[in-house]
Each structure stands twice: as C-alpha cells, then as structure tokens.
C-alpha cells in the first residue's frame, strides 16, 4: 500500500479539477436573457425600435414598434426569461416571432421566439458563435408581444 501513497495527492487534485469543471459547465448551460443580451449587447444603450414579424400557419404580419413605453414593456418581459442553452434540433411550434432590435440606426440583435418554449439569439457583431439556441426554462407570457399586434402599428 505504501507505494501508492504518493499518488493520493494527484488523485485528489484531479478529482477537485473535475468537480470544478463540472460546476463551470453546469453554470454555463443555465443563463438568462438579462445576462446574454442586456449586460453584453445592449448594455446602457437605448433601443430605438423593434421590428417584429409574426409567422403563424400561412400568414405573416410585420409591425415596427417605436413607442418607448412599448419597447420598454417588451424588453422588460424578456428580462425575466431564464434560459438553458440547447441544440437547435427539430422543434414543433405553432407561431414564431422574428424580432430585430435596433439601437440608433444600427441593427444590433435578432431574436426568434418559437411559441413560448424556445429562443434563438443572433448577434451579428460576434465573430464566432453568432447564433445561440435556448430553451426557455420558466413560463414566458406572449401577451406583451401579442398586444403589439392587436394595438396596431406603433
């Protein structure tokens, strides 16, 4: 048994490294809209407009939201969303919302919301991993976005 005693510290260090790696991996999988978008991409900048295309069955509707209160409402509804990164495997959805977020005259971010279950975030400014696919972990209410379409062009 004495000849293996010198390997015990090595095994302890490898175990700790594996544990730390697992924790970082799990923390990296679970994130939020706030962390992914607001603190990194929009951070402190004013969203000037949101172009929303609603695709449902064979109909396509487009609306551009320029009202600051409506923009704030939409961004606030997303700020509460908790996400888990996943692969973009085959998903089933009834409706999808394609949103382009403009900051000034610049197209800053593209979001695709599939029903209230999945979200794709596309950041054209990134050089790598521009598009990320997430499963929405908490309940997201589509009412905020649907209200924009019922109230008409803003």
C-alpha positions, 0 to 999 in steps of 0.5 A: 500500500505504501507505494501508492501513497504518493499518488493520493495527492494527484488523485485528489487534485484531479478529482477537485479539477473535475468537480470544478469543471463540472460546476463551470459547465453546469453554470454555463448551460443555465443563463438568462436573457438579462445576462446574454443580451442586456449586460453584453449587447445592449448594455446602457444603450437605448433601443430605438425600435423593434421590428417584429414579424409574426409567422403563424400557419400561412400568414405573416404580419410585420409591425415596427414598434417605436413607442418607448413605453412599448419597447420598454414593456417588451424588453422588460418581459424578456428580462425575466426569461431564464434560459438553458442553452440547447441544440437547435434540433427539430422543434414543433411550434405553432407561431414564431416571432422574428424580432430585430432590435435596433439601437440608433440606426444600427441593427444590433440583435435578432431574436426568434421566439418559437411559441413560448418554449424556445429562443434563438439569439443572433448577434451579428457583431460576434465573430464566432458563435453568432447564433445561440439556441435556448430553451426557455426554462420558466413560463414566458407570457406572449401577451406583451408581444401579442398586444403589439399586434392587436394595438396596431402599428406603433 
